[in-house]
Amino acid sequence: MHIWAPKRPAATRVRVLHVIPSLDPESGGPARSVPAGCAALARAGAETSLYAFVRTGASTTLDGRDWPFTTRLFRPLPFTNQVPTLDFITEFRRAIHRADLVHLYSVWNPLVSLCAFLCRQKKVPYVLSPRGMLQSGALARRRLLKRVIFNAWDHRTIRGASACHFLTEGEAADSRTLCSSTPSIVVPSGVEEDEVARADANRFFDRHPDLRARPIMLFMGRLHEVKRLDLQLAALISLKDRFPDLAWVLAGNDDGAWDGISRAAEAAGMAGRVKWIGFEGGPGRFDALAAARVFVLTSRHEAHSMAMNEALACGVPVVLADTVRFDALQKHGAGLSVPAEPGAIATAIAGILSDARKAQQMGDAGRALASSELTWTRFAERMMLAYQAVLTRKPLPTAGI
């Protein structure tokens, strides 16, 4: 694999162009974490630009804030969500002449594939952040289509990158099948510390008075089959007698899973224990975390959940299915990683709910982990070292948690 030589001395201010397919607030963690990361890099001294697609009339995670980087939002080809137009191609060609480095987010995407091709054509180095799209669980979905795309062009997208950026050691290990020949760097995302400081459980209970004084197990994310919400419902059912007031709160946009979950909950006589509150953005999501007694994540695969990071920063004990692959959780004593089956998940939740001292220790450990490793300042420091290594053709620094 060829790592491009720098276009100018690395001692000058590095110019980085970031490209992400979508900034739709309801599309998942990358739509929030990428702008936050760009802001951190700009504050650290990088000349930062962000390009993205947006549908006509749609909102973005950029709305309502004064960001310290330049942005360009483009319309996709008509009747598509993320297929580039000729206008985008023309502008991107101009932009990469002004950039030292391009940072691309996602894989199996026409925008990312095209941008990677143009970077290779113009000999501009690029960093690729797959964001979970190269993990075994993701590869298993639409396997045949992804094999065709990989053989046709995305093997060049991946192998032509100067570095693959992963969010955790677990994501990196689970992505080796298709990127073993590409240098990699592990740099976790951060947390908006000012939002954590303003979190208020009382505001959440004012909006949801029926939940006041009830222990809450919280799921936060897309309601999608990949999140294995059936495991959480089964755990809730097994805990119904021991914790008769326990409520399962789901915060996120419905991506096809709610109907099945709600029908199953009603059939089990648990409808009164399950509450879907919809997508929570901004302060509302942190208020929900402040109100939770335990945060539960049971995904088939997960690059690095922003909601989990935020739960740790808010001092909420975390229960993960081991398929999530975040080894730092138990290493730092901030929660429990257990087999992806209802009994183990229920046992872990029960241990936290029944032992206030243990829960407090986990919450304190989570805050410590977040403040030391999951800040945007720390992210920017690590990523800037990676960018400089790419531009000076040096080995990538060792990082990760």
N, C-alpha and C positions, 0 to 999 in steps of 0.2 A: 504494500500500500504506500502511495506517495503522499508525503506531507509537504505542502507547498512552502516555499521560502517566503519570508515576510516581504511585503511591498515597500516597507519603510522601516527605519530603526525602531525597535520596540520601546525605546526610552521616551518617545513622543506619546501623546495621548491616543490610546487605542480607540478606533472607530468601529463599532459593532452594530450590524443591522440584524434585528430579530424578526422572524417571520412565523406567525402562528395562524392556522386555518380559521379559527373562530374565537371571538371574545364574547360570545353569548353568555350571560350570567348563569344560565341554566344548563350549560353544556358540560360542566364539571370543573374540577380543580384547576387545570391549566389556564382556563380563562381568567382566573383570579391570580394564580401564582406567577404567571409570566409577566404581567404588568408590574406586579410588586417586585419581582426580581430585576426587571429593567430599571425601576426607580432606584433600587439599591445600587445597581451598577453605575448609574448616572451619578449618584451621590459619592461613589467611590472614585470617580474621575473618568469613567468611560464616556465617550461621545456616543450616545445611545439613540437608536431609532427603532420603531416598532411598526411593522406592516401586518395587516390582518384583513380578512374578509368580513363583511357585515351585510345581512339581508336588508332590503328596503324596509324602513320603519322599525327595525329591531333595535333594542337597546344593547349596550355593551358594558363590560366591567370598567371601562374608562370613564363612564358618565359620572358627572358630579364631583370630579377631583381635578386638581391642578397638578399634572404629572411633570416630573423634571426631565422628560425626554420627548423627542418629536414622534408624532404618530401619523400614519397614512392609512385610511380605511378605504377599501376597494369593494365594488360590487362584483359578485361572481358572474360567470356566464349565465344568461337568462335560463331559467328552469333548472338551474343547478344550485348547490349550496357552496361549493368550494372549487369549482373549475375556473382557472385563470382566464381572463380576457386578454386581448392584444394590448389594451391600455396598461394592464398590470405588467405584462412582459416587457413592454417598452420602458416603463418606469423602473422596474427592478434592474434591468440592464444598466440604466443610468446610475442607480443607487449603488450597485456593487463596485462601480469604478471609484466611488468615494469611500468605500468601506475597506477596512483591513481584514475583516472577518465577518462571516454570516453565521447566525445561530438559528437553526431550524428546529421546530417542535412537531412531533408526531411522525408516523410512517404510514404507508399504505394510503397516501393522500396525494391527489394530483398536483396540488399546490406545492407540497414539499418535494415531490419527485422532480417537478419542473425546475424549482429553484436550485436544487442540488445539481441538476444537469447544467444549468446556466453558470453556476459557480465553477464546476469542473471545466466548462468550456472557456471561461475567462481566467482560469487559474487563480481563483479566490478561495482561500481555505474556509471550510465550514465545520461547525460543531453540530452534531445531531443529538437531540434529546427525544428518544422514542416515547417517553411517558407511558411505559407499560406495554406498548404495542408490540414489543419483541419477546414478551414473556410467554411461557408455554401455554398458559390459559388463554391468552389473546390469540396466539397462533392457531389454537384448536378451533376457534370460531371462523367460519368461512375459509377453512383450511385450503381447499382447492383453489379458490379465487386468489388467496394470498400467495400460493405457490406459483400461480401463473404470473402475478404481478412481480414477485421476486425474481423469477427467471427472466422476465421480459426487461425490467429496468431497475427495480429497487435493490438488486444485489449491488449495483453501482452506487446507488444512493447511500447504502450502508458502508460499503467498503471504500468509497471515495471520501468519506468524512475524515477530517484530521483527528477527530475524537468523538466518541459516543459519551454523552453525559447521562449518567444514571442518578437516581435520587437516593437509593439505598444500596447497600451491599447485596441485599436480597434480590432486588431488581436486576442488578448487574449479573449475579450468578445465574438467574433464571432466564437471561437473555443471551447467553453465550452461544447458543446453537447457530444463530445467524450473524453474530458480530465478533467471533473469536479472533479475527485477524485485524480488528480495528482497535487502536488504543482507547482506553476508557478512563473516565474520571467519575468519582462518586461525590456528589455535592448535594446535600438535602436542601429542600426549600425551607423558607422561614415562616414566621408568624408576625402578623401585624400587632406589635406589642401595645400600641396605644389603644387599639380596640379591646384587647384583653383587659387592660386597666380599667376600661369603662364598663365592663360587663356587669349586669345587674339582674339577679334572679327575680327580684320583685317585679321588674318590668315584664318579664316573661309571664309570671303568675297573674299579673294584672290583665294580660291579654288572654290568658287561659285559666280563669279562676277555678275551673273544675279539676285542675291538676295540683292546686296548692296543697301542700302538706302530704302529697303522695310521693313515694320514691319513684324516680324516673330512670328507666334504661333508655338511652337515646341512640338512635341511628341518624346519621346526617350524611346525605349524599343522594345521588340519583336512585330512584326506585326502579332498579333494573335487575334482570335475572342474574347477572353476573355477581350481584351483591349477596346472593344466597340468603335472602330475607326469610325464607322458609325455616332456616336453622334458628333464627332469632325467635320466630313465632313458636316453634316447637319448644325452645327453652323457656319461653314465657309460660306456656301451658303447663310445663312440668313444675313451675315455681308458684302456681296459682294458690295452692293451699298454704304453703309456707309464708308467702308474702301476698296476702289478699288485696292489698292496696297498690301493688306494683303496676305501673303504667308503662307501656311501650310507646314512645313518641318517635315518629318518623318525620324528619325535616328534610325535604328535598322535592324536586320536581318529579312527577310521575313519568317514567320511561318504560311503561308497559307492565309493571309488576303489581300495581296497587289493586287492581280488580281481583286478581288471584289471592292476594294476601287478605283483603277485606272479606272475601267469601269464605276463606279458610278460617279466619278469626270468628266470623259469625257462626259457622258450622260447629266450632268448638266451644261456643258460648263465651267467647272472649272479646266480643265487639266493644264492650264497655272498658276494656283494658288497653285497647289499641287506638291511638289517635294520630292521624296524618295531618300535619299542620302546613304542608306545602313548603315551597322554597323559602328559605330565610337568608336574606342578604344583609350585609352591613352589620350594624349593632345587634340586630335581632338574633343572628346566629350565635353571637357570643352570650347574649342573655339566656338563650336556650341551653348552652353549654354550662353556664353558671348554675342553672336550675337542676342539672342532671346529677344523679348519684353514680352512674356508671355509663361509659360510652362503649358501644359494641360494634365491631366491624367483622364481617364474616365472608368477605369477597373471595371468589375463586382465585383472583389475582389482583394485585394492587401495586402500582409503582411506589407511591408514597402519598397517603391520604392527607390532604390539607386539613380536613375536618379532624383527623386524628392528631395532627400537630397542634391544632387549636385546642382540642380537648386537653392535651398534655399541658399546654401553656396556662389553661384555666384551672389546672389542678384537679381534673376529673380522672379517676381511675379508669383504665382502658382494658377491655377484654377483646382479644383478637383471635380469630381462627388462625391456625398456623399457616394456612395458605396465603395469608397476607404478607408473611415473611419480613417482619421488622424485628430483628434480633435485639436491637437496642432496648426494646421495651422491658423485657425481663432482666437484661443485663444491668439496667439502671434502676430496677425495682419499681417501675412506674405502672405496672399492670401485669396481665397474664396472657400468654400465648398458649392456646390449647388446641387439641385436635378439632377438626371441623365437623363436629357431630353434636347434636342437641344436649346430650347428657353432660359432656365436658364443659360446654358453654354455660349451661345452667348451674353447674357446680361452681364455676369461677364467679359468676354473677352473685350467687348466694353467699360465697365467702366474703365478698366485698360488702354486700348489703348488711350482713349480720355482724360485721366486725368494724366498728367505727374507727378504732385505732389503726387497723390495717389499711383501711381506706384513706385515712389521713396521711399515712406514711407514703402510700402510692401517689397520692395527689401532690405531696411535697416533692417527691422524687421526679414526678412529671414536670413540675414547674422548673426544677433545677436542670433537667435535661433540655427543656425548651430554651431556657435562658442562656445555656452554655453552647448548645449546638444548633438550635433551630431559630436563630435570628437572621434577619435579612442582612445585617452587617456582616455576620459570619459567612453567609452565602456569597456576598459580593467579594470578600477577601479571597475565598477559595476559588471562585470562578475567574477572578482577575489573574490569579496565578496560572490557571489552566490556559487562559487566552494567551498570556505571555509565553508560556511553554510552546504552544502551537506556533506562534509567530516567530519564535527564535529557534524552532526545530529542536527543542530540548525535551527530555522525558517528562511526561505529565506528572504533577505532584501527587503524592498519596494523600487521599482525604477520605472522609466518610465517617459514619458512626456505627 
